[in-house]
Amino acid sequence: MVRILKSESSTAPRIDVVSPGAALPGGDVEVQGANLGAVATTNGDKTRVGGAEWRRPIAMLGDLAAPVLLSRAARLTLRVPEEAESGRLRILQNGAQSNAVEVRVASLIATGLHAVANPVMDHSGNIYVTFSGQRGQETPVSVFRIERDGEMRPFVRGIMNATGLAVDYEENLYVSSRHEGKVYRVAKNGAATVYAEGMGVATGIAFDPDQNLYVGDRSGTIFKIAPDRQIFVFATLEPSVAAYHLAFGPDGTLYVTGPTTSSYDAVYAINRDGDIGVLHRGLGRPQGVAVDVAGNVYVAASLRGRRGVAMISPQGEASLAVSGPGIVGFNFAPGGVALLVTSTSLYHVALGVEGWRVL
């Protein structure tokens, strides 16, 4: 959300708040301010009365006109054009224009994917994302690596329905298979070996600071795999219709999301002893999850009917941080950058927020 100090009033449009301040192409952004409503067309000095035609204001994002979906005196909703880039938003109406406010638009990194969970980045700056496929489908590539030069290359083959991703201290990649109930460890050369099996419908995975690997079996179990590969049941939750998504916070809390048949789902907070609490309830289809250095939790979900990435404070208060359709995964990269994936594409956007990294 971007807040602007109010200036002296006039009949010109004025932007006070833009929410959220970041979006994917195709995402909806809400503007609050003044003089944002439609005005009646005029004929000379006389306003047409009876059957008057009303003209909505024009929203300009950089040099592009953004479709205006709703226009009221103090509120306007626009859609970010598919070809838009980050730029300054202005509202034009009746020969006058508003103050300009920066809106950050996510940029495309790669497409041709099939992601079902968070992307991950190793310490060398390589990004990993899956080509998961439909259940039981053998795909020619299981995991792609996007290297620092921006090139996307096949990295792992032969893992059916690759789902969750995690990286350890030594930059080995771990990949869960929801079809096989296994977790694979992948060396830097792309060679995969089975790390653990018998994980049910293995979905989200995450490491804690002690190198224990946690695996979400979407049928209702969070497993804990010790470094010596002993397996424990860490917690049990309501089954998910799709997948569990896991992320650790700075205080060692494990945050878990997973869509159910409800449209009022929870973000679970599980302490080190496996005790389960609820950080926030009221999200629609919560999926990928990540945590920033201040302990705020970010979830790809629908919040009060708006799709994107919700930010939930440690006190459980939720607001929309990124707007956009079809987001299934979210993670942080160094320098305040966020990585977002839809089912087919990977994006990055400068949020100005540093993510928490366990390893």
Backbone torsions as a table, in degrees:
resi	resn	phi	psi	omega
1	MET	NA	134.6	178.2
2	VAL	-113.0	125.6	178.3
3	ARG	-110.2	137.6	-177.6
4	ILE	-118.9	137.3	175.4
5	LEU	-65.7	137.6	-178.5
6	LYS	-72.2	139.3	176.3
7	SER	-102.6	177.1	179.1
8	GLU	-61.4	141.1	-172.7
9	SER	-72.2	155.6	173.2
10	SER	-161.0	-173.6	175.4
11	THR	-84.3	-3.9	178.2
12	ALA	-71.5	149.9	174.3
13	PRO	-60.2	151.1	178.2
14	ARG	-138.7	133.8	176.9
15	ILE	-100.9	122.4	175.0
16	ASP	-102.4	-43.1	-175.0
17	VAL	-139.7	135.3	170.5
18	VAL	-117.2	125.5	-175.3
19	SER	-139.0	123.8	-10.0
20	PRO	-78.5	172.8	-179.2
21	GLY	-87.0	2.6	179.6
22	ALA	-139.5	148.7	-176.5
23	ALA	-157.3	154.2	165.3
24	LEU	-79.6	155.2	167.4
25	PRO	-52.7	132.7	-176.3
26	GLY	92.4	-6.3	178.2
27	GLY	-81.0	157.1	179.5
28	ASP	-100.9	136.5	-179.5
29	VAL	-122.7	136.4	179.5
30	GLU	-103.9	133.5	178.7
31	VAL	-113.3	131.8	172.9
32	GLN	-116.5	141.5	-178.6
33	GLY	174.8	-134.5	-178.0
34	ALA	-142.0	152.1	177.9
35	ASN	57.5	42.3	-178.3
36	LEU	-102.0	-1.2	-175.9
37	GLY	-84.1	172.6	176.5
38	ALA	-71.5	152.6	176.1
39	VAL	-123.5	152.2	179.1
40	ALA	-75.3	143.2	175.4
41	THR	-68.2	153.3	-177.5
42	THR	-120.5	155.7	176.1
43	ASN	-122.8	100.5	-172.1
44	GLY	67.9	-127.3	179.3
45	ASP	-95.1	1.7	-173.4
46	LYS	-110.8	129.7	175.4
47	THR	-76.6	136.0	179.2
48	ARG	-66.8	129.8	-179.9
49	VAL	-116.2	135.0	-178.9
50	GLY	78.1	105.6	-176.9
51	GLY	71.3	24.9	179.8
52	ALA	-62.8	145.8	175.8
53	GLU	-95.1	134.3	-176.4
54	TRP	-108.4	137.6	-177.8
55	ARG	-113.1	122.0	176.4
56	ARG	-71.9	155.8	173.4
57	PRO	-67.2	163.9	178.3
58	ILE	-106.1	130.2	176.8
59	ALA	-102.5	122.5	179.1
60	MET	-111.8	118.9	175.0
61	LEU	-107.5	104.5	-168.5
62	GLY	64.1	-126.0	178.8
63	ASP	-97.7	5.6	-176.5
64	LEU	-105.9	141.2	172.4
65	ALA	-81.9	129.3	179.5
66	ALA	-100.8	132.1	179.6
67	PRO	-57.3	131.5	176.8
68	VAL	-93.0	118.9	-176.6
69	LEU	-91.3	-30.7	-178.4
70	LEU	-149.5	140.5	-178.5
71	SER	-141.6	117.2	174.9
72	ARG	-129.7	169.9	-176.0
73	ALA	-56.7	-40.6	-175.2
74	ALA	-113.5	6.6	-174.4
75	ARG	-151.7	138.7	179.4
76	LEU	-143.1	139.2	175.7
77	THR	-119.3	132.0	179.7
78	LEU	-128.6	161.6	176.3
79	ARG	-111.7	130.7	-180.0
80	VAL	-70.9	123.5	-179.6
81	PRO	-60.4	149.5	-178.5
82	GLU	-59.9	-31.6	-177.0
83	GLU	-94.6	8.5	-174.4
84	ALA	-73.1	153.7	171.2
85	GLU	-123.4	169.0	177.2
86	SER	-56.2	138.9	-178.2
87	GLY	-174.4	-174.8	-176.6
88	ARG	-94.7	131.7	-179.2
89	LEU	-94.4	131.5	175.2
90	ARG	-131.0	148.1	175.3
91	ILE	-111.9	125.6	-179.0
92	LEU	-110.1	134.9	179.4
93	GLN	-157.6	126.2	171.1
94	ASN	55.3	42.3	177.3
95	GLY	82.0	1.8	179.5
96	ALA	-122.5	161.1	178.6
97	GLN	-134.5	155.8	-178.0
98	SER	-83.2	178.0	165.8
99	ASN	-64.1	160.1	-177.5
100	ALA	-103.9	136.4	-177.7
101	VAL	-129.1	134.8	-179.9
102	GLU	-72.0	131.3	172.5
103	VAL	-121.8	126.9	-177.9
104	ARG	-91.4	123.0	-178.6
105	VAL	-111.5	130.8	-178.8
106	ALA	-65.8	143.2	179.6
107	SER	-105.2	142.2	-179.6
108	LEU	-73.3	131.4	174.0
109	ILE	-100.5	-47.7	-176.0
110	ALA	-155.1	154.3	175.9
111	THR	-137.6	179.5	-175.9
112	GLY	81.2	28.8	-177.7
113	LEU	-106.5	174.4	164.4
114	HIS	-140.9	85.9	-178.9
115	ALA	-93.2	144.0	176.0
116	VAL	-129.0	3.7	-179.2
117	ALA	-158.1	-170.8	-176.3
118	ASN	-63.1	145.4	161.7
119	PRO	-75.4	162.8	173.6
120	VAL	-133.5	156.4	177.2
121	MET	-124.0	136.3	175.6
122	ASP	-87.5	178.2	-175.5
123	HIS	-71.0	-12.7	177.3
124	SER	-90.4	-3.6	177.9
125	GLY	93.3	7.1	175.4
126	ASN	-81.0	140.1	179.4
127	ILE	-107.9	137.6	179.9
128	TYR	-118.6	137.6	179.2
129	VAL	-149.2	150.4	-171.5
130	THR	-91.1	160.0	159.5
131	PHE	-118.6	90.4	-165.7
132	SER	-78.4	-42.4	-177.3
133	GLY	78.6	165.0	175.5
134	GLN	-69.8	159.0	-175.5
135	ARG	-55.8	127.5	179.7
136	GLY	82.3	2.2	-178.2
137	GLN	-88.4	128.7	173.5
138	GLU	-85.9	122.0	-179.2
139	THR	-107.3	151.5	-178.4
140	PRO	-65.9	-27.3	177.4
141	VAL	-131.3	136.5	177.9
142	SER	-94.3	-41.7	-178.3
143	VAL	-138.1	133.6	172.4
144	PHE	-99.8	152.0	171.8
145	ARG	-118.1	126.5	173.8
146	ILE	-101.1	113.1	-174.8
147	GLU	-86.1	173.3	-172.7
148	ARG	-64.6	-19.4	175.9
149	ASP	-81.5	0.8	178.3
150	GLY	88.8	-4.2	-178.6
151	GLU	-81.0	134.0	175.6
152	MET	-97.5	124.1	-176.6
153	ARG	-130.0	145.5	173.0
154	PRO	-59.5	136.4	-178.2
155	PHE	-121.9	-42.3	-178.6
156	VAL	-128.0	137.3	175.2
157	ARG	-126.4	157.8	169.9
158	GLY	88.8	2.2	175.0
159	ILE	-99.4	115.8	-177.5
160	MET	-77.6	131.1	179.1
161	ASN	54.2	53.1	173.9
162	ALA	-55.9	133.0	-169.9
163	THR	-128.2	-80.4	-178.4
164	GLY	-88.2	150.6	-179.2
165	LEU	-130.3	144.5	174.3
166	ALA	-155.0	157.7	-179.2
167	VAL	-126.3	137.0	179.5
168	ASP	-96.0	-175.4	-177.5
169	TYR	-58.0	-35.0	-175.5
170	GLU	-90.8	10.3	178.7
171	GLU	66.7	23.8	166.1
172	ASN	-74.6	142.2	177.5
173	LEU	-95.4	138.3	176.7
174	TYR	-114.9	136.6	-174.7
175	VAL	-133.4	127.6	175.1
176	SER	-92.6	150.2	174.3
177	SER	-117.6	111.7	-179.7
178	ARG	-71.3	-20.2	179.0
179	HIS	-79.2	-40.3	-174.0
180	GLU	-95.1	-16.2	-175.0
181	GLY	69.9	29.6	-177.8
182	LYS	-120.9	159.4	168.7
183	VAL	-120.0	129.8	179.5
184	TYR	-104.9	146.3	169.6
185	ARG	-106.0	130.3	-175.2
186	VAL	-115.7	123.0	178.3
187	ALA	-73.6	171.7	-176.9
188	LYS	-63.0	-20.5	178.6
189	ASN	-89.7	3.0	178.0
190	GLY	91.5	0.5	179.9
191	ALA	-76.8	127.5	-175.7
192	ALA	-108.7	136.1	173.7
193	THR	-130.9	153.4	-179.7
194	VAL	-71.3	126.9	178.0
195	TYR	-97.4	-39.3	178.6
196	ALA	-154.7	152.0	178.2
197	GLU	-140.7	174.3	-176.5
198	GLY	76.8	29.2	-175.5
199	MET	-94.5	16.4	-178.9
200	GLY	67.3	-131.7	174.8
201	VAL	-94.9	84.2	-171.9
202	ALA	-71.1	124.4	-177.7
203	THR	-125.3	-106.7	-174.9
204	GLY	-66.3	145.6	177.8
205	ILE	-136.7	151.5	178.7
206	ALA	-160.8	146.1	175.3
207	PHE	-95.1	147.3	167.7
208	ASP	-97.7	174.7	-176.5
209	PRO	-62.5	-19.4	-179.5
210	ASP	-93.5	12.6	177.6
211	GLN	70.5	18.8	167.7
212	ASN	-77.6	135.6	179.7
213	LEU	-102.7	128.8	-180.0
214	TYR	-106.0	136.6	-175.8
215	VAL	-128.0	129.3	177.9
216	GLY	-94.9	113.2	171.0
217	ASP	-88.6	113.5	-170.1
218	ARG	-63.9	-10.9	176.4
219	SER	-76.8	-5.9	171.0
220	GLY	135.5	10.6	-175.4
221	THR	-126.9	138.6	167.8
222	ILE	-105.4	114.7	178.5
223	PHE	-91.8	148.6	173.4
224	LYS	-118.3	122.4	180.0
225	ILE	-110.1	114.8	179.8
226	ALA	-71.7	162.8	179.3
227	PRO	-56.7	-26.4	176.5
228	ASP	-87.1	8.2	175.4
229	ARG	74.9	13.5	168.8
230	GLN	-68.5	141.1	-174.3
231	ILE	-114.2	132.0	179.3
232	PHE	-127.0	153.0	168.9
233	VAL	-85.8	116.0	-176.1
234	PHE	-89.4	-40.0	-178.7
235	ALA	-161.8	158.6	174.2
236	THR	-125.0	138.6	-176.0
237	LEU	-131.6	175.6	173.5
238	GLU	-65.8	136.4	179.9
239	PRO	-59.0	151.4	177.1
240	SER	-105.2	146.4	177.0
241	VAL	-79.5	-10.5	-176.8
242	ALA	-130.5	-68.0	-175.0
243	ALA	-166.3	154.4	165.3
244	TYR	-90.1	147.3	175.3
245	HIS	-126.8	134.2	-170.0
246	LEU	-125.5	143.9	172.6
247	ALA	-157.9	143.4	177.6
248	PHE	-97.2	146.7	175.0
249	GLY	-100.2	173.3	-177.1
250	PRO	-60.5	-27.6	-178.6
251	ASP	-91.9	9.4	178.9
252	GLY	88.2	2.7	176.6
253	THR	-72.4	135.8	175.0
254	LEU	-96.0	121.5	178.4
255	TYR	-100.1	133.9	-175.8
256	VAL	-131.5	133.4	171.7
257	THR	-124.2	158.4	176.7
258	GLY	-177.1	117.7	-179.0
259	PRO	-64.2	141.3	175.9
260	THR	-118.9	-165.9	176.6
261	THR	-76.1	-8.7	177.7
262	SER	-83.5	155.2	171.8
263	SER	-101.5	15.5	-176.2
264	TYR	-133.3	60.7	-171.0
265	ASP	-84.2	166.3	-174.2
266	ALA	-110.9	157.1	163.4
267	VAL	-103.0	116.2	-177.5
268	TYR	-87.2	143.9	175.7
269	ALA	-120.5	114.5	-175.6
270	ILE	-113.5	122.6	-177.8
271	ASN	-80.0	-179.5	-174.1
272	ARG	-62.1	-24.3	-179.1
273	ASP	-89.4	0.7	-179.8
274	GLY	87.1	8.0	176.9
275	ASP	-75.6	134.6	-171.1
276	ILE	-103.6	128.5	172.3
277	GLY	-127.0	176.0	178.5
278	VAL	-118.7	120.1	176.8
279	LEU	-75.8	-43.0	-177.7
280	HIS	-156.3	142.4	174.5
281	ARG	-127.6	136.5	179.0
282	GLY	134.2	15.3	179.1
283	LEU	-94.6	149.7	173.3
284	GLY	-99.2	124.2	178.5
285	ARG	46.4	61.7	178.4
286	PRO	-70.3	135.6	-178.1
287	GLN	-130.4	-117.5	-172.5
288	GLY	-54.2	143.8	-174.5
289	VAL	-137.9	143.3	176.5
290	ALA	-150.0	165.1	-174.6
291	VAL	-131.2	141.3	177.1
292	ASP	-95.8	176.3	-174.0
293	VAL	-67.7	-19.1	177.7
294	ALA	-88.5	-1.2	179.0
295	GLY	89.3	7.3	173.9
296	ASN	-74.8	140.5	-177.2
297	VAL	-106.0	131.0	-178.4
298	TYR	-111.0	129.0	-175.0
299	VAL	-132.1	129.7	171.5
300	ALA	-73.0	112.8	-171.6
301	ALA	-168.5	176.6	171.5
302	SER	-101.8	128.6	-179.5
303	LEU	-120.6	115.4	-179.4
304	ARG	50.2	43.5	175.4
305	GLY	83.8	-0.5	179.7
306	ARG	-109.5	126.0	-174.6
307	ARG	-91.1	142.0	177.7
308	GLY	161.6	-133.6	176.7
309	VAL	-122.4	119.4	179.1
310	ALA	-90.5	138.1	172.8
311	MET	-103.1	126.3	-179.0
312	ILE	-116.8	122.7	-178.3
313	SER	-72.5	164.7	176.0
314	PRO	-58.3	-20.7	177.5
315	GLN	-87.1	-1.4	176.9
316	GLY	90.7	8.6	179.0
317	GLU	-85.3	134.2	-173.0
318	ALA	-114.5	141.5	172.6
319	SER	-146.6	161.8	-179.0
320	LEU	-85.8	124.4	-179.7
321	ALA	-96.7	-34.7	179.0
322	VAL	-139.0	135.6	175.9
323	SER	-101.9	141.2	176.1
324	GLY	167.9	147.5	-179.5
325	PRO	-83.5	146.1	167.5
326	GLY	72.6	19.4	-179.8
327	ILE	-76.8	126.7	179.5
328	VAL	-113.6	-19.5	-177.9
329	GLY	-142.8	150.2	-177.4
330	PHE	-148.6	139.0	175.3
331	ASN	-156.4	165.6	179.4
332	PHE	-101.5	150.7	171.4
333	ALA	-124.4	162.3	-178.9
334	PRO	-60.2	154.5	175.9
335	GLY	83.1	20.8	177.9
336	GLY	77.9	16.9	-178.8
337	VAL	-94.3	145.0	174.2
338	ALA	-114.3	143.2	173.9
339	LEU	-106.3	133.7	179.9
340	LEU	-131.3	140.1	174.8
341	VAL	-126.1	137.5	163.4
342	THR	-93.6	-174.4	-179.8
343	SER	-65.2	-20.1	-174.9
344	THR	-122.4	-14.6	-169.1
345	SER	-140.5	153.6	177.6
346	LEU	-115.4	133.4	-178.8
347	TYR	-127.9	163.8	168.3
348	HIS	-136.3	149.8	179.1
349	VAL	-147.2	142.5	179.3
350	ALA	-82.5	100.4	178.4
351	LEU	-87.7	-21.1	-175.3
352	GLY	73.8	26.2	-179.0
353	VAL	-126.0	131.9	179.3
354	GLU	-90.2	130.3	179.5
355	GLY	-83.4	156.0	175.5
356	TRP	-87.4	129.4	-180.0
357	ARG	-121.5	120.3	-176.5
358	VAL	-68.7	-46.3	-175.0
359	LEU	-105.3	NA	NA
